[in-house]
Amino acid sequence: MPAGLGAAWALLAAAFLAALLLHRAQARRPGGDGGGGTASGLFQDLIRYGKTKSGGGQRPAWLRRCQVPKRWFTHFYIISVLWNGFLLIELFQAKFLGAALPPWMQHLHSVFGRDFEHFSALLVLLLLWLHSFRRLAECLCTSVFSNGVIHVVQYCFGLGYYIVLGTTVLWQVPINVRHGKVVSLTHSIPFGDWFERVSCPHYFAELLIYVSMAITLGLDNVTWWFVVTYVLFNQALVAVLCHEFYQKKFTSYPKHRKAFIPFVF
């Protein structure tokens, strides 16, 4: 079963790698962004969201009916804070207060052949909860959402992602406030700090967060490295889409900037 869980994350990582390579191949063809028929248009609609939707060509009416506001990203982090906070409390009580785990959790760990002897999963769950809480606070207090949209499939995927992620952590156990006002909703070239090297430093930071969790769980934890691999290809895909958006929108966009990883990609 643990091998099956790792294989599922590896398959997800492979799917996003394939999506990245397919997008790059389409982009090299004349009219490749969103052109080429219904299948190509659906593919571009599934991988794009927010500002990058504009780079996918004219979207037919039936695809526009399958969209929800991008501001619904907030729901992902509400779910994550609640679910992973619950898992964190249960594991903390079992580890330090001698409380019994819920029967369903004991059953899962008996199926997966795990027990609760080590501190690493508790620490990773805490880091995951803090990360989700920070993202929720950003959505509520910092982020400015325009009229960007996401596909309903992306929305459903996001709702389930953090539930599966927190549960995956359990299976690895060896038994700011916004200040000022919004001046404009138009996009401009970002400058400063990591933005001088890459178009999407926040995606690179997301990857580093998951790498730190992998180190916390142990370098030999293959399943979590598959999670990291998925995050790598997922964030690389959206970083490339954002990078292409900036390059097309701004003729003066810095040519030395990479999309995702400084000096590399």
Secondary structure, DSSP 8 states (H G I E B T S, - for coil): -HHHHHHHHHHHHHHHHHHHHHHHHHHHSTTTTT-SSHHHHHHHHHH--GGGGGGG----HHHHTTEEEGGGHHHHHHHHHHHHHHHHHHHHHHHHS-----HHHHHHHHHTT-----SHHHHHHHHHHHHHHHHHHHHHHT----S-EEEHHHHHHHHHHHHHHHHHHHHTS------S----SS-----SGGGGTBS-HHHHHHHHHHHHHHHHH-TT-HHHHHHHHHHHHHHHHHHHHHHHHHHHH-TT--TT-BSSSTTT-
